[in-house]
Amino acid sequence: MRVAWAALAATMLLPMAAMAADAAAPMALTMARARIESADYRASGHMVRVQVNGARISFPIEIKAHWFPGVLRVDVELGTASKTGSDSLLSGHIPAHILLEMRPGGRSTILVAHPGDKAAVVLPFDKWSEGPFGNEFSYEDFLEAQYFWAGQTALGAAKFGARDCDQLKSSPGAADKSHYAEVKSWLDHAIGFPVYVEKTLKDGEVKEFTYFGLRQNGGVWSASQVEVKLRGHAGSTLLIIDRGAPHANLGLKDFSPAQLTHF
Protein backbone atom coordinates (compact mmCIF):
# COMPACT_ATOMS: atom_id res chain seq x y z
CA MET A 1 0.00 0.00 0.00
CA ARG A 2 1.19 3.55 -0.68
CA VAL A 3 0.43 4.87 2.83
CA ALA A 4 2.61 3.82 5.78
CA TRP A 5 0.29 2.36 8.38
CA ALA A 6 1.01 1.65 12.03
CA ALA A 7 2.31 -1.82 12.79
CA LEU A 8 -1.03 -2.99 14.20
CA ALA A 9 -2.98 -1.79 11.19
CA ALA A 10 -0.52 -3.46 8.83
CA THR A 11 -0.86 -6.72 10.76
CA MET A 12 -4.64 -6.55 10.47
CA LEU A 13 -4.49 -5.83 6.73
CA LEU A 14 -2.15 -8.69 5.83
CA PRO A 15 -4.84 -11.42 5.98
CA MET A 16 -7.14 -9.19 3.90
CA ALA A 17 -4.43 -8.75 1.25
CA ALA A 18 -3.83 -12.49 1.15
CA MET A 19 -7.55 -13.13 0.74
CA ALA A 20 -7.74 -10.57 -2.08
CA ALA A 21 -4.80 -12.24 -3.85
CA ASP A 22 -6.37 -15.67 -3.51
CA ALA A 23 -9.64 -14.31 -4.90
CA ALA A 24 -7.85 -12.75 -7.88
CA ALA A 25 -6.22 -16.02 -8.91
CA PRO A 26 -9.37 -17.83 -10.02
CA MET A 27 -10.67 -14.78 -11.90
CA ALA A 28 -7.39 -14.10 -13.75
CA LEU A 29 -6.93 -17.79 -14.43
CA THR A 30 -10.54 -18.26 -15.54
CA MET A 31 -10.24 -15.38 -18.01
CA ALA A 32 -6.92 -16.68 -19.38
CA ARG A 33 -8.30 -20.17 -19.85
CA ALA A 34 -11.55 -18.88 -21.36
CA ARG A 35 -9.56 -16.98 -23.99
CA ILE A 36 -7.80 -20.18 -25.05
CA GLU A 37 -10.90 -22.37 -24.78
CA SER A 38 -12.79 -20.07 -27.17
CA ALA A 39 -9.99 -19.87 -29.77
CA ASP A 40 -11.14 -20.06 -33.41
CA TYR A 41 -8.96 -17.78 -35.53
CA ARG A 42 -6.73 -17.33 -38.53
CA ALA A 43 -3.85 -14.87 -38.54
CA SER A 44 -1.08 -13.97 -40.93
CA GLY A 45 1.97 -11.80 -40.60
CA HIS A 46 5.67 -12.32 -40.22
CA MET A 47 8.32 -13.31 -37.72
CA VAL A 48 11.31 -11.02 -37.56
CA ARG A 49 14.67 -11.82 -36.10
CA VAL A 50 16.40 -8.63 -34.91
CA GLN A 51 20.13 -9.25 -35.00
CA VAL A 52 22.66 -7.87 -32.53
CA ASN A 53 23.68 -5.24 -35.10
CA GLY A 54 20.05 -4.17 -35.61
CA ALA A 55 19.62 -5.92 -38.95
CA ARG A 56 16.23 -7.58 -39.46
CA ILE A 57 15.39 -10.82 -41.22
CA SER A 58 11.71 -11.41 -41.91
CA PHE A 59 9.81 -14.63 -42.59
CA PRO A 60 6.09 -14.90 -43.46
CA ILE A 61 3.91 -16.81 -41.00
CA GLU A 62 0.38 -18.18 -41.14
CA ILE A 63 -1.37 -19.33 -37.97
CA LYS A 64 -4.74 -20.93 -37.37
CA ALA A 65 -6.04 -22.19 -34.04
CA HIS A 66 -9.18 -23.78 -32.67
CA TRP A 67 -10.18 -25.20 -29.32
CA PHE A 68 -11.84 -28.59 -29.64
CA PRO A 69 -13.23 -30.36 -26.56
CA GLY A 70 -10.17 -30.91 -24.37
CA VAL A 71 -7.53 -29.90 -26.92
CA LEU A 72 -6.16 -26.72 -28.50
CA ARG A 73 -4.91 -27.28 -32.04
CA VAL A 74 -2.55 -24.72 -33.58
CA ASP A 75 -1.34 -24.92 -37.18
CA VAL A 76 1.72 -22.80 -38.03
CA GLU A 77 3.30 -22.39 -41.45
CA LEU A 78 6.63 -20.58 -41.74
CA GLY A 79 7.78 -19.50 -45.17
CA THR A 80 11.09 -18.46 -46.68
CA ALA A 81 12.83 -15.16 -46.03
CA SER A 82 11.62 -12.14 -47.95
CA LYS A 83 15.20 -11.16 -48.74
CA THR A 84 18.44 -13.05 -49.16
CA GLY A 85 21.77 -12.64 -47.48
CA SER A 86 24.83 -14.41 -46.21
CA ASP A 87 23.69 -14.44 -42.61
CA SER A 88 23.99 -17.85 -40.96
CA LEU A 89 20.38 -17.60 -39.80
CA LEU A 90 19.21 -17.44 -43.40
CA SER A 91 21.38 -20.32 -44.51
CA GLY A 92 20.15 -22.53 -41.67
CA HIS A 93 16.46 -21.72 -41.93
CA ILE A 94 14.15 -24.22 -43.60
CA PRO A 95 10.44 -23.47 -44.15
CA ALA A 96 8.30 -25.51 -41.79
CA HIS A 97 4.71 -26.59 -41.26
CA ILE A 98 3.90 -27.29 -37.62
CA LEU A 99 0.85 -28.80 -35.91
CA LEU A 100 0.69 -28.35 -32.16
CA GLU A 101 -1.88 -30.02 -29.94
CA MET A 102 -2.12 -28.85 -26.35
CA ARG A 103 -4.03 -31.13 -23.99
CA PRO A 104 -4.23 -30.14 -20.32
CA GLY A 105 -2.53 -32.76 -18.19
CA GLY A 106 0.73 -33.08 -20.11
CA ARG A 107 -0.47 -34.96 -23.21
CA SER A 108 0.61 -32.34 -25.74
CA THR A 109 2.22 -33.22 -29.08
CA ILE A 110 4.03 -31.32 -31.85
CA LEU A 111 4.30 -32.51 -35.47
CA VAL A 112 6.72 -30.89 -37.94
CA ALA A 113 7.18 -31.20 -41.71
CA HIS A 114 9.54 -29.50 -44.16
CA PRO A 115 9.33 -29.20 -47.97
CA GLY A 116 10.01 -32.57 -49.55
CA ASP A 117 8.93 -34.59 -46.53
CA LYS A 118 6.48 -37.40 -47.29
CA ALA A 119 4.98 -37.25 -43.81
CA ALA A 120 5.18 -35.10 -40.69
CA VAL A 121 7.27 -36.35 -37.78
CA VAL A 122 6.68 -36.05 -34.05
CA LEU A 123 9.02 -33.47 -32.55
CA PRO A 124 10.88 -35.05 -29.59
CA PHE A 125 10.28 -33.31 -26.28
CA ASP A 126 13.93 -32.30 -25.97
CA LYS A 127 13.47 -30.18 -29.13
CA TRP A 128 10.41 -28.29 -27.85
CA SER A 129 12.61 -25.53 -26.40
CA GLU A 130 14.09 -24.83 -29.82
CA GLY A 131 12.54 -22.77 -32.59
CA PRO A 132 12.98 -21.62 -36.16
CA PHE A 133 15.45 -18.91 -35.06
CA GLY A 134 16.95 -20.42 -31.92
CA ASN A 135 15.22 -20.67 -28.57
CA GLU A 136 13.77 -17.15 -28.15
CA PHE A 137 10.39 -18.01 -29.66
CA SER A 138 10.30 -21.77 -29.29
CA TYR A 139 7.86 -24.39 -30.53
CA GLU A 140 6.55 -24.77 -26.98
CA ASP A 141 5.63 -21.08 -26.83
CA PHE A 142 2.82 -21.61 -29.34
CA LEU A 143 1.06 -23.98 -26.90
CA GLU A 144 0.31 -21.53 -24.04
CA ALA A 145 0.00 -24.54 -21.76
CA GLN A 146 1.03 -22.66 -18.60
CA TYR A 147 -2.53 -21.61 -17.78
CA PHE A 148 -3.50 -25.29 -17.52
CA TRP A 149 -0.58 -26.41 -15.34
CA ALA A 150 -1.16 -27.89 -11.91
CA GLY A 151 0.41 -25.01 -9.97
CA GLN A 152 -1.31 -21.61 -10.09
CA THR A 153 -0.51 -18.85 -7.59
CA ALA A 154 -1.83 -15.29 -7.47
CA LEU A 155 0.85 -12.68 -6.83
CA GLY A 156 -1.65 -9.83 -6.45
CA ALA A 157 -2.24 -6.63 -8.36
CA ALA A 158 0.63 -5.16 -10.36
CA LYS A 159 1.26 -2.34 -12.79
CA PHE A 160 2.85 -2.80 -16.18
CA GLY A 161 3.22 0.56 -17.82
CA ALA A 162 -0.16 2.26 -17.55
CA ARG A 163 -2.10 -1.00 -17.28
CA ASP A 164 -3.57 -2.47 -14.11
CA CYS A 165 -2.78 -6.18 -14.09
CA ASP A 166 -3.32 -9.33 -12.09
CA GLN A 167 -0.01 -11.14 -11.69
CA LEU A 168 -0.14 -14.92 -11.90
CA LYS A 169 2.61 -17.49 -11.38
CA SER A 170 2.17 -20.85 -13.12
CA SER A 171 4.27 -23.90 -12.25
CA PRO A 172 4.22 -27.24 -14.08
CA GLY A 173 3.20 -30.33 -12.16
CA ALA A 174 4.83 -33.74 -12.46
CA ALA A 175 2.64 -34.65 -15.45
CA ASP A 176 3.07 -31.33 -17.29
CA LYS A 177 5.61 -31.53 -20.13
CA SER A 178 7.59 -28.31 -20.24
CA HIS A 179 11.11 -26.93 -20.39
CA TYR A 180 9.99 -24.08 -18.13
CA ALA A 181 10.33 -24.10 -14.35
CA GLU A 182 7.74 -21.33 -13.96
CA VAL A 183 5.90 -18.65 -15.88
CA LYS A 184 4.82 -15.27 -14.47
CA SER A 185 2.05 -13.47 -16.34
CA TRP A 186 0.89 -9.87 -16.06
CA LEU A 187 -2.75 -10.13 -17.20
CA ASP A 188 -4.73 -6.98 -17.92
CA HIS A 189 -7.22 -6.76 -15.08
CA ALA A 190 -10.18 -5.80 -17.26
CA ILE A 191 -9.76 -8.26 -20.14
CA GLY A 192 -7.48 -11.05 -18.83
CA PHE A 193 -5.10 -10.71 -21.80
CA PRO A 194 -1.34 -10.91 -21.17
CA VAL A 195 0.57 -7.64 -21.30
CA TYR A 196 3.92 -9.06 -20.23
CA VAL A 197 5.12 -12.60 -19.45
CA GLU A 198 8.35 -13.92 -17.94
CA LYS A 199 9.18 -17.56 -18.64
CA THR A 200 11.99 -19.11 -16.59
CA LEU A 201 13.69 -22.09 -18.20
CA LYS A 202 14.84 -24.97 -16.04
CA ASP A 203 18.44 -23.91 -16.65
CA GLY A 204 17.63 -20.53 -15.04
CA GLU A 205 17.51 -18.36 -18.17
CA VAL A 206 14.53 -16.01 -18.46
CA LYS A 207 12.58 -15.14 -21.60
CA GLU A 208 10.63 -11.88 -21.65
CA PHE A 209 7.46 -11.59 -23.77
CA THR A 210 6.00 -8.11 -24.25
CA TYR A 211 2.61 -7.70 -25.97
CA PHE A 212 1.96 -4.54 -27.99
CA GLY A 213 -1.09 -3.10 -29.73
CA LEU A 214 -3.84 -4.84 -27.79
CA ARG A 215 -7.02 -4.67 -29.84
CA GLN A 216 -10.53 -6.10 -29.89
CA ASN A 217 -12.12 -7.52 -33.03
CA GLY A 218 -15.46 -9.29 -32.99
CA GLY A 219 -15.34 -9.46 -29.22
CA VAL A 220 -11.93 -11.17 -29.27
CA TRP A 221 -8.80 -9.54 -27.85
CA SER A 222 -5.43 -9.98 -29.50
CA ALA A 223 -2.02 -8.32 -29.77
CA SER A 224 -0.66 -6.92 -33.00
CA GLN A 225 2.92 -7.70 -31.98
CA VAL A 226 4.79 -9.86 -29.49
CA GLU A 227 8.46 -9.24 -28.76
CA VAL A 228 10.58 -11.97 -27.18
CA LYS A 229 13.95 -11.32 -25.56
CA LEU A 230 16.34 -13.64 -23.77
CA ARG A 231 17.34 -11.69 -20.67
CA GLY A 232 20.96 -10.61 -20.74
CA HIS A 233 21.32 -11.24 -24.48
CA ALA A 234 21.24 -8.79 -27.35
CA GLY A 235 18.73 -9.15 -30.16
CA SER A 236 15.11 -10.26 -30.10
CA THR A 237 12.38 -12.02 -32.09
CA LEU A 238 9.13 -10.34 -33.13
CA LEU A 239 5.84 -12.00 -34.02
CA ILE A 240 3.90 -9.38 -36.00
CA ILE A 241 0.27 -10.01 -36.99
CA ASP A 242 -0.87 -8.02 -40.02
CA ARG A 243 -4.39 -9.40 -40.46
CA GLY A 244 -6.67 -12.17 -39.29
CA ALA A 245 -10.16 -13.48 -38.64
CA PRO A 246 -11.25 -13.91 -34.99
CA HIS A 247 -14.13 -16.26 -35.87
CA ALA A 248 -12.78 -18.51 -38.63
CA ASN A 249 -15.22 -21.44 -38.20
CA LEU A 250 -12.39 -23.96 -38.33
CA GLY A 251 -12.96 -27.72 -38.11
CA LEU A 252 -10.94 -30.90 -37.78
CA LYS A 253 -10.21 -30.97 -41.52
CA ASP A 254 -8.26 -27.72 -41.11
CA PHE A 255 -5.80 -29.49 -38.79
CA SER A 256 -5.23 -32.74 -40.64
CA PRO A 257 -1.65 -34.04 -40.25
CA ALA A 258 -1.77 -35.04 -43.91
CA GLN A 259 -1.89 -31.36 -44.86
CA LEU A 260 1.42 -30.61 -43.18
CA THR A 261 3.41 -31.72 -46.21
CA HIS A 262 1.52 -29.28 -48.50
CA PHE A 263 3.42 -26.01 -48.90
LONU-37975 format. One record per residue: z, y, x of N, C-alpha, C in turn. Coordinates in steps of 0.001 Angstrom, whole numbers, plus 524288, in hexadecimal, padded with zeros to 5 digits. Example, Ala and Ser with C-alpha at 12.3 -4.5 7.8 and 13.67 -1.06 7.14 Angstrom:
BEGIN
81E787E9C68338681E787EE6C8300C81E787F31C83390/81BA87F7368323281BE47FBDC8356681EBE8001E83264/
//
This chain:
BEGIN
800007FB5C8035480000800008000080000804D880379/7FDE58093A8017E7FD5480DE0804A680282810CC8053F/8061B810348018880B0C8130A801AF80F3180F9E80430/8126E811E3807968169080EEE80A3081B3880E9E80689/81C6580A04804BF820BC809368011F825A0807B78042D/82A148083B801AA82F0080673803F182ED5800938047F/832157FE7A807DA831F77F8E480905832D17F5A78041D/836627F758800AD8377A7F4567FBFE832BF7F43F7F864/830457F8C27F7BF82BB37F9047F457827567F5A37F674/826987F5AD7FB9F8227F7F2797FDFA823997ECBE7FD0C/828917EB347FD7D82A047E5C27FCA0828E27E41C7F70B/829D37E7A27F35B828E67E6697EDE0823097E60F7ECB8/81FE57E9177EF8581A4F7E9377EE75817607E4B87F0EB/8198C7E2447F4F1816C87DE0B7F79C815527D9957F3F7/818EF7D7937F0BF8175E7D3697ED1D813167D5257E962/813417DA2A7E7AB80F407DC157E41F809F07DC267E6CF/809C97DDBF7EBD1804DF7DDD67EEB5802BA7D85B7EF58/806407D4A27F06E8047F7CF377F10B802437CD237EBF1/804D87CE7C7E789802E37CCBB7E2807FD917CF1F7E154/7FCE87D4217E2BE7F7E57D6B17E1C87F39C7D4237E4FF/7F4DD7D2B57E9EE7F0F97D02D7ED437EF797CAE17EB10/7F36A7C7F57E9507F24D7C2CF7E71B7EEF47C34B7E230/7EFE47C75B7DF237ECE17C8197DA5B7E7477C9A87DB8B/7E67B7CC6D7DFF17E13A7CE347E1527DDD47C9BA7E32C/7E0437C5C67E5847DD367C16D7E7B67D9ED7BEAF7E39D/7DC287BCFF7DF3C7D8DB7BA557DB627D4837BDC77D954/7D58A7C2D27D8697D1877C6427D6517CD167C6F57DA39/7CE557C82B7DF287CA4A7C8ED7E31E7C7467C3E07E3F2/7CA1B7BF957E4187C7A07BA847E4F27C4437B8F97E048/7C6387B9F37DB8F7C3487B8B07D6D67BE2B7BBB07D6AB/7BE587C0B57D8137B9A67C3E97D8027B5BF7C21D7DC24/7B7BE7C0AB7E0C67B4497BEDB7E4F57B1A87B9B97E36E/7B4B67B6377E1377B2787B1337DF8F7AEAA7B1E87DB08/7AFF97B55C7D75F7AC8E7B63E7D2E07A7427B84C7D49D/7A7387BB9A7D8AD7A2497BDAA7DAAB79ECE7B9457DCA7/7A1287B5877DF6179E267B12B7E18579C9B7AD5E7DD32/7A0337AC6D7D99279F307A8997D56D79B6E7AA997D141/799CF7AF7B7D1A7795E07B1967CE0C790C77B2D37D0EA/7904B7B11A7D5CA78BB17B2617D8FC786B87B0177D6A1/782B37B3557D64E77D7D7B1A87D47F779A67B5F17D620/778487B6147DB1E775387BA8C7DCFD771227B8FE7E10A/76D507BC607E1787697C7BC4E7E5B576A0B7C16C7E8B4/7693E7C1337EDD0769727C5EB7F0FA765C17C54B7F599/763847C9887F7337601F7C9727FBC6761377CE407FF1C/7606A7CDA680412761697D1E7807B6760367D02680D34/763B07D182810C7762E07CFDE8162B768197CFA58190A/7683E7CC3F81CE776CA67CC028208076AFF7CEBC82576/76E817D1D38279576D4C7D4F082C2C7715C7D3E08305B/76F867D275834D6772FD7D1D78394B772CE7D6E283C81/777457D98383D03777A47DE4B8400E779857DCD284580/776167DD658494C777437DBDD84EA277B167DFA985133/77D2E7DE0F855A2780EC7E1468588677E8C7E68E859DC/779827E6A685B15776E87EB8A85C85775127EEB1857CA/7765D7ECE885313774EA7EFB584E5676FCB7EDFD84BF1/76CCB7EAC984EBE767D57E8DD84CA1768DC7E550847F4/7653B7E56D8442D765E07E26283F637616B7DE8783ECB/762D17D9CA83D4275EF87D5BC83C2375FE77D3FE8368A/75BBF7D44B8335675C497D36B82DC0759607CE8882C06/75BE67CB9682883759A17C6DA8265275A057C71D82061/755E67C5CD81D857563F7C5C8817C7759C27C158815E7/75C5A7C24C8118275FD57BE5380F4B75F4E7BE568095F/75F447B9B78072075F477B90080177763FF7B5A280015/766F87B7567FC3676BB27B47F7FAA276B9B7B3BC7F4B8/76D047AF207F30676E067AE3C7ED78772F27AAEC7ED07/776077AC057E90777B047A9537E86B77C3D7A8937E2A8/77ECF7A4417E1857805F7A31E7DC227853079F9A7DC46/788DA7A0DA7D8D878D7979D8E7D83F78C69799937D3F6/78C79794A87D57A78C38790577D1C0791D078E507D10F/792E778B497CD0D798407896A7CC5579A6B786CE7D14D/79E2A789777D3B67A0CF787407D84479E13787F07DD72/7999778AB17DD9B796D878B387E29A793A07903F7E2B0/793FF7931D7E6FC790A7797A17E7F278C2E795DB7EB6C/78764796AE7E9A4782D4795737ECD17804879A8A7EEA0/77F3D79AD27F3AE77CD379F717F6097782179DAD7F932/7739C79FD37F7FC76EC679EA87FAC876D4E7A3727FE04/76CA57A2A38031876B6F7A6F0806B3766837A59E809B9/762CB7A941809C375E157A88780CE575D937AD0F810B6/75D8B7ABC9815C075CF67AF9C819E7757847AF4481C22/754DE7B3BF81C6674F8A7B3D881E6074F3E7B53782421/74A8B7B677825DA749AB7B7E282B5074A767BDBC82C0D/74B2A7BF4C830ED74C337C4C58321C747967C8328309D/748C47CCF682EF3744B07D09782D67741F77D30F8320C/7442A7D26E836B37419D7D46583B65742C07D0A083FD9/73F707D0A8843B573FFD7CD05848077427F7CFB184CB0/744217CC8885056746897CE9C8550F748167CA3D858A4/74A067CB9D85D2074B827C7B3860FB751387C63E860A8/753F97C89D85CFE7598E7C79C85C8B75A9A7C1CF85BB3/75EB27BFD585E1E75FFC7BA4185DB9761517B8B88582A/763487BC6885510764887BB4284F9D75F957B9FC84C97/75B6C7BCE384DAC7567C7BBDF84B0D754457B69B84CA3/7546F7B57B851A97521E7B0A085388755157ABE085197/75A237AC7B8507075D387A80384EBA75D977A770848D8/75BB07AB53845F875C367AB298404B757DE7A7EA83DCD/759657A48B83A3B755B27A16683744756BC7A27683182/752A67A3A682E66753867A456828C57565479F998267C/759A07A094822A475CC279C588207075D3779CE081A91/75DC67986E817FE75ED27982181266763EE7951B811E2/767BC7977480F4476D117956380F3976EF3794C58099E/771427905B8086B773B578F7B803537797B78E5F8043A/77CBC791C98021A7826079142802B2784C778FF37FD6C/7884D78C387FD6978B0A78ABE7F8A6790E078AFF7F9B2/7937F78E9B7F7037991778F4A7F7B779BF878CEC7F314/79F08788E87F4347A246786637F0417A7F6787337F1B6/7AB0F789A87EE587B09B78A427EF7E7B319784FB7F0A6/7B665784EC7F49D7B8F17800A7F61B7B6B077DAF7FB0C/7B340780907FDC07B16E77ECC802D57ACA777B55802D2/7A9E177AE87FE6F7A552777747FE2C7A03877A867FE7B/7A01B77E73801CD79B73781A7802637978E77F078060E/7928B7804F8055C78E6977E39808AE78A7478285809D5/787B2781F980E387839B785A480FBD77EE87827A81191/77A567837E80F387756F78107810CA771F67852881351/76F29783AA8177276BCC7875881A4476684784D081B53/76257787E081AB175D117861E81C0B75A3E78A7F81EE0/756B478908822637538178CC18254174DC478B7182453/74A3478F1782535744A278DEF82471742F77890D8276A/74031785A2824B673E71780C482716741ED77C25825F6/746BF77D2E8242D74A43778DE822E0748577761681DF4/748CA770E681DEA7474776DE78195574BA976DB381546/7506B76E8781705754E176E818137375939771CF815D1/75C8D773EC812657610B776E48143D765267732D81674/768477752681A1176C6E7720181C68771B27748081B3B/775B27714081AF377B007732981A1C77CEE775B781F21/77EC077A8681EB5780D677D46823407864777B2E82474/787317791A8292B78C697771A82A7F7907977B7282A28/79536779FD828CF7995477DDD8282679A297811F82D0D/7999C77ED5831A879A8D781CF836687967C7860D83751/7923E786088343778E3B78A18834A278EE178E5D8307D/7929378DB482CE77933B79180828AC7949E796EF82AB7/797347973B82F26798E479C43831447948679F0B83425/78FFD79C948348E78B8579F028370C788337A1C1832EC/7841E7A4598349B780B27A710830F977B7C7A81F8337F/777EF7AA7D8309B772BF7AB8E832B6772D37AF068378F/776C87B277837EF7770D7B61E83C5677C3A7B59883F3B/77E2D7B0F883FD77834C7B03A84236787577AF5583DF9/78C377B09B83F29790697AF4683B79792897B3F38387D/790017B887838BF792067BCFE835C8791967BBF082FED/78CEC7BB1A82E0F78C267B9A38289978A9E7B3E882899/78E6A7B08D827B778D987AAF18284078BD87A8828231F/78A397A3958236D788C07A0BE81EB178D547A08381AE0/791FE79FB381CF07969979F3E81992797AA7A4388167B/7960D7A8B081893797347ADA4815FB794497AE4C810D4/790227AB5480FFD78D637AB9180AFF7905C7A8C2806A6/794357A58D80807796EC7A2538042479B147A55080113/79DC47A9098039C7A2157ABE3801327A6317A82C7FEF6/7A7607A421801E47AAFF7A0247FFFB7B0B07A1D88003A/7B1DC7A6168031F7B7547A7788040B7BA647A87F7FF0C/7B7BB7AA5A7FAF47BA8D7AB937F6207BC047A6AE7F309/7BA3F7A2267F4DF7BB9379D337F2567BEFF799C87F5D1/7C0A979BDF7FA437C411798DB7FDBE7C96D798157FB4B/7CC4E7946A7FD8D7D1767930C7FB737D570797687FC23/7D52979A43800817D90A79E4E801997D72F7A3BA8002D/7D9EB7A6537FC8A7D8937AB9A7FAE17DD957AEDD7FAAB/7DDA97B31C7FDAC7E2557B6627FE007E0E87BC0F7FD2E/7E3A37BEB57F9A97E2D07C4497F8DC7E5A57C7527FD15/7E2F97CB1F7FF5B7E5527CE78803507E6497D3F48012F/7E59D7D49F7FC147E6C97D9987F9927E23F7DD647F989/7E3557E2097F79B7DF557E6157F7447DE217E8357FCB0/7D9367E9B47FD747D78B7EBDC802777D3077EF8E8018A/7D26D7F340805197CE0B7F6E1804EB7C9F67F51D808DD/7C5037F587807577C0CB7F50C80B207BD187F99280A11/7BD3B7FD6280D967BA698023480C967BCC9804DE807DC/7B9888063D8041C7BB75808D27FF647BCB2804FF7FB04/7BBE97FFFA7FBF67BC7C7FC1A7F7C97C1F87F9BD7F7A4/7C3F97F9277F2EF7C8E07F6597F2127C7957F08C7F1AC/7CA3D7ED697F4D37C8F67E7DD7F5237CDC97E4797F460/7CCD97DFAA7F2DF7D0C27DB8A7F30A7CF707D82A7F7C0/7D3447D7877FB2E7D2517D4807FFF27D4077CEDA7FF11/7D0987CB38800657D1877C5B37FF737D0A37C29C80476/7D4407BF1D805B77D38E7BBAC80A317D28A7B6258083E/7CE417B3D880A0B7CCC47AE8F8087B7CD217AAF380D35/7CF857A67080C717D02B7A2A8810B17CE3779D5380EE7/7CB0B79AB48121B7C902795988107F7CD497916E8107A/7CCFF78DF680CA97D07B7898280C847CE417850580FB2/7D0FE780A980FBD7CF4F77C30812DD7C9FB77A2C8113B/7C89E77ABA80C407C3AA778A980A4C7BF3377C9C80A9D/7C06F7817C80BEB7BC787859D80BFF7B9A4785B28113B/7B485784DC811257B15F784D7815EA7B01078A7581769/7B20278C2081BE37B0ED7916C81DA27B21A791F88236D/7AF3E79572825F97B05B796D282B637B40979B8482BB2/7B5A579D75827237B9307A1F0827067BED67A0268264F/7C2627A2E1829047C7F57A1DF828577CA217A4E2823B9/7C7ED7A98A822CA7C9787ACAB81E3E7C5667B0E481D4E/7C56C7B2E0818887C1F47B726817097C5307BB2581409/7C4E17C01D815A77C7777C456812D47C34F7C7A38102D/7C3FB7C87E80B187C0297CB5F808027C2A47D049805B8/7BFDA7D4A78061D7C1467D9718037E7BDBC7D9C37FEAF/7BFE47D8A57FA117BCD37D86C7F53E7BDBC7DD5B7F213/7B9807E0017F0A97B9FD7E4B87ED817BD4E7E3907E8B0/7C14B7E6B77E7E47C51B7E5957E3C87C2A97E5847DE5B/7BECD7E8D57DD747BC937E9557D83B7B8967E5197D6FA/7B5A77E3467DAFB7B1507DFB87D9E57B1D77DA6F7DC9C/7B59B7D9D87E0317B6717D4D67E2CA7B2477D36D7E6C5/7AF047D7357E8497AAD97D6297EC0F7ACCD7D76F7F18B/7AB697D4427F5747AD4C7D5627FAC27AB037DA6D7FCF1/7AE5F7DD687FF847ACCE7E2298023C7ACBC7E1238081D/7B0717DDEE809CB7B0FA7DC9880F547B39D7D74680FB0/7B1DB7D407813587B4057CEC5813FE7B4947CD9B819CD/7B9057CB7781B497B9EE7C99E820A27BA657C3AE8208E/7B71B7C116823917B7347BB66823E17B8CF7B9CE8295C/7BD2D7B70B829C37BF307B55A82ED27BDA07AFB982FDC/7BA887AEF1833ED7B8E87A9B5835777BD7D7A6C1837D2/7BD127A1A0837EB7C15B79E76839F67C22A79F3583FC8/7BE397A16C8427F7BEF87A29C848087C1607A800848DD/7C29E7AAC2844807C5417AFCF844DC7C1B67B48584463/7BC8C7B3DA844EA7B9057B84A8446A7B8CB7BA1383EB2/7B7E57BF2683DFF7B7E37C17A838C67B2877C3CF837A0/7B0797C28B832FD7AB9E7C4DF831287ACE97C8C882CDB/7AA6B7CD5882D307AB6D7D194829857A69C7D2738260F/7A7527D1F7820FA7A3267D2B681D287A4437D7BE81A1D/7A0B07DB7681A557A1437E0538177279CDB7E0B881379/79E497E1CC80E8E79A907E1EC80A35799617E79C808CE/794587E8EC808C0792A97EE42807A878F5E7EE6E802AA/78F517F3078003B78BE17F3E37FBC178D167F0727F71D/792147F0267F59A793727ED147F101790D37EF647EC2D/78E667EBF87E91578B6D7EDC37E49578BD67E9C07E033/78B0C7EB957DB7C78B3D7E82A7D6E0785E77E80E7D44C/7840D7E3527D33077EFA7E2A17D0AB77F857DE4E7CCA0/77E937DF967C7B877F217DBB77C398784997D9867C322/788727DCCB7C45C78DDE7DB0D7C41778FB37D8087C8CC/78C5B7D76D7CCBD78DA77D45E7D16878E1B7D8047D611/7926A7D7927D8FB793337DAC17DDA1790F97D8027E26B/78ED27DB257E5E978CC37D9097EACA78D0A7DD4E7EEEF/78BFC7DBC97F3CD78BB57DF847F81B786197DFC97FA06/784667E46E7FB6B77F167E4FC7FD6B77EB27E36C8032A/783247E34D805D6783137E1ED80B68788537DFB780D15/788227DBB38105778CD17D97A812B478C127D98981899/78FD87DBCF81B5578FA47DBEA8210D793CC7D8468233C/7923A7D4FC826F1795D87D13D829577964E7D26782F23/79B247D2E6830F479C267D3C9836807A0137CFC583873/79F587CE0E83D3A7A3277CABA83FD77A6AE7CE5A842F2/7ABA67CE8A841767AF457D258843B97AF607D1E8849B8/7AEE07D67584C2F7AEFF7D68D851E17A9BB7D5B98546E/7A59D7D4EA8513E7A0617D4168534D79CBA7D85E85158/799087D9D085491795287DDAD852F6791027DB1984F91/78E3E7DE4C84C8E78A2D7DC3F8492A78C5A7DA91843E7/788D37D99B8403A78A687D7E883B06785BA7D57683848/786C47D32E833B4782A57D110830607831B7D37D82AFA/77EB27D52A828D477E9B7D798823AE77BB07D41B81FD6/77DDF7D38481B3777B1C7D124816D5779F77D58D8130A/775017D6E98127A7735F7DB5780F3B7704B7D94880A8C/7721E7DA99805E676F827D8E78011276C4A7DD697FEF4/7672E7DC947FE84763AA7E0A97FC9F762F07E0797F6B5/762CB7DBCE7F47D761F67DB4A7EEDE763F97D5F97ED0D/764A37D5767E7F27668B7D07B7E5F0766FC7D0867E008/7684F7CC077DDEC769157CB5C7D84D76E717C8F57D773/772027CBAC7D4C0777527C9AB7D40F777B97C5357D02B/773E77C4B77CCAE773DD7C0797C8D076E8B7BDCD7C938/76E2D7BA087CCCD769197B7B27CE11767DC7B2D57CADD/76B9C7B0EE7C7C776ACD7AC457C48C768ED7A79D7C7CF/76BAC7A6A07CC0C76A487A2657CF9676C4979D317CD7E/76992798FC7CEF176B1E793B97CD6176B077900B7D203/76C2F78B227D10C76C68787497D54776749786DE7D83F/762E6787857D58775DD3787087D81B75D1878B2A7DC55/75FDE78F897DBE475F6A793B57DFBD7625C7927B7E4C6/7656678E417E4C77687978CD37E95976761787397EB12/762B8785737EA17761437801F7EB92760D277FA07F17F/7635977BC97F3E6762CA77B077F98E75D2577A2D7FB3E/759F07781A7F7B475478777227F9157518877C397FA1F/753677808F7F7DC750C57857E7F89B751E87880B7FDDF/755B8785F3800A5757577887080589753277883B809BE/74F97784838095E74B7D7841580D4D746B67875C80BE9/746EB78A458078C7428F78D9C805F1743A479335807E3/740507952680B357410179A6580D5D73C7779DDF80BB0/
//
